[in-house]
C-alpha cells in the first residue's frame, strides 16, 4: 500500500498533468458550442479534432485564420479563445495570454452573456495553468453562474469540472469532489459517456489522495472501458498513462504493460507530444530501476522521433533527465554540463514565447486599425473617431515599441550568452579529441613494444638452438631491436603532447604526492588516459604483476591505502 503522503505528492506532481490539465478536451462537442451561438464549421471541426490530436486542431485553426478574419466579432472572439486553449495545452502560456486578450478586445460582455461566460471559462483555464489559483476559481465560478442562469447543462458540467480541478490544486479536496459530483450527475443524466469517462478519471485522482486506492483504481478502469467503447483515444492514452503511474512502485511488470498500451494509443492518434511525455516517464522509471543503458536509449529515441520544433520545446526536459542519468552514473562533470544546458534552453524557450507574444500584440494592433477603417463607413463614425480611442491606440503603439526595444536588448544578451556557450563546448570537444589522440598514441606504442618483445624472444630462441646459426648477425639484430624498444624518443614526444593537453596535471599530482618518482608519474599519466593495466604494462615493458605493485606504491603515496576509491577514478578527477 502506498503511503498517503506519497500519494498526495504523486497526484499533485503527476496526476494533474495527465487529467486535470486536460479537463476541457472532451467538452467541446458541436452541440455544446451551438448552444452558445458558435456554429462556424471551422470552429466546430477543430473542437472535434482537439481531443484526438491537439497539434492537428491547432494547425487546422491557424490555416483558417484568413477566412475567420472575415467573420463577425463573435466568431473571431471564439476563434482566438480556442487558439489560447491550444497554447495552454501546448504549455505556451505567454501566447495563450495574448490570444485571450485578443479575444476579449473583440467581445462585448453585455451583448452576449453566454459568450462572456465562454471567455471567462478559458480565462480560468489560463489562470489555473499559470498558478493564479484564487483568480482562476473566481473566473470559473463566474462562468458557472452565467451558464446556470441560462440553464446550459453541457457548460454547467464543464464549469463544475473546471472548478473541481482548481479546488484540487488548492488542496481543497472536499469542494473538489463536490463540484465534480455535480458534473458527474449532469453527464450521467445526459448519458454522455465520454464526459463521464473524464469525470471518473479525475475523481480517481481525488480518491487516491483520500486513501481510497481501491475505488480510485476501479474508477480508472471504468474510465478506460468507456473510452475503449467510445474510441476516445485522447483520454484512453491518459488512462493507460495514469495506470502506469499507479503501478510504478508496486508492480513494474504491469506498469510496463500500461506504458506499452499508452504508447500504442498515442501512436495511433497520433499524439507525438503525449508520446514523448510518456517516454520521459519511462526513462525516469528506468533510471530509478538502475537500467541506465535502457534509460539512455529511450532518451535518444525521444531525440530521434521529435520534430525540430517539438524537440526545441522538449529539449529542456531532455537535458534535465539526461543530467539525472549521468548523476546516477557518477559522471559529475557531464551531469553539471547537461544541467547548465537545461537551464540555458529553459531561458531560450521563455525568450521565444515572449517574442511570439510580441508578434501577436502587433497583429492585435494592426487588426484594430484595420477594423477602424472599415467602421468609418458606418453610421457610428463620429463615436469611433473620439479622442479616447486615438489616445488608446497611441498608448498601445508606445507599449508595443517599448516592448520591442526591451526584447532587442534581451536578444543581444542572449546572443552573447550563446556565443560563450558555443566556445565552451568547442573547447570541451577539442580537449576530448586530444585525449583520444593521446590514448591512440599510447596504445600504438604499447602494441609496437609488444611486437618488438615478441621478436626479441624469438631471436633469443634462435641463438640458443644448436647448429650453424649466424649468431653474430642475429645478435646484432637483437641489439638493434633492444635499442629501438628502449628508445626514449617516442615517450618524450608523447609526454610533450600530454603536457600540452593537461598542462597542470603533473603540478597538481606532485602537490598531492611530492615524492612520486618519474616512473610513477609516467604510470599516472597513462592512467589519466584511462588505459588498462595490461596496456600500461605492455607500454612500459613490465609484467602485469609488477605494474600492480607499482600501483599499490602510488596509492600509498597518494594516501589511498585505506580508501576504497579506485585509483584510476581518483587520477581522472585531478
HELIX and SHEET records of a PDB file:
HELIX    1   1 UNK A    4  UNK A   10  1                                   7    
HELIX    2   2 UNK A   11  UNK A   15  3                                   5    
HELIX    3   3 UNK A   16  UNK A   18  1                                   3    
HELIX    4   4 UNK A   20  UNK A   26  5                                   7    
HELIX    5   5 UNK A   30  UNK A   35  1                                   6    
HELIX    6   6 UNK A   41  UNK A   50  1                                  10    
HELIX    7   7 UNK A   54  UNK A   63  1                                  10    
HELIX    8   8 UNK A   65  UNK A   68  1                                   4    
HELIX    9   9 UNK A   73  UNK A   89  1                                  17    
HELIX   10  10 UNK A   93  UNK A  105  1                                  13    
HELIX   11  11 UNK A  113  UNK A  129  1                                  17    
HELIX   12  12 UNK A  133  UNK A  149  1                                  17    
HELIX   13  13 UNK A  153  UNK A  169  1                                  17    
HELIX   14  14 UNK A  173  UNK A  189  1                                  17    
HELIX   15  15 UNK A  193  UNK A  209  1                                  17    
HELIX   16  16 UNK A  213  UNK A  230  1                                  18    
HELIX   17  17 UNK A  233  UNK A  247  1                                  15    
HELIX   18  18 UNK A  252  UNK A  269  1                                  18    
HELIX   19  19 UNK A  272  UNK A  289  1                                  18    
HELIX   20  20 UNK A  292  UNK A  305  1                                  14    
HELIX   21  21 UNK A  308  UNK A  328  1                                  21    
HELIX   22  22 UNK A  332  UNK A  375  1                                  44    
HELIX   23  23 UNK A  381  UNK A  384  1                                   4    
HELIX   24  24 UNK A  387  UNK A  464  1                                  78    
HELIX   25  25 UNK A  471  UNK A  485  1                                  15    
HELIX   26  26 UNK A  489  UNK A  501  1                                  13    
HELIX   27  27 UNK A  505  UNK A  512  1                                   8    
HELIX   28  28 UNK A  518  UNK A  528  1                                  11    
HELIX   29  29 UNK A  533  UNK A  539  1                                   7    
HELIX   30  30 UNK A  544  UNK A  557  1                                  14    
HELIX   31  31 UNK A  567  UNK A  572  1                                   6    
END                                                                             
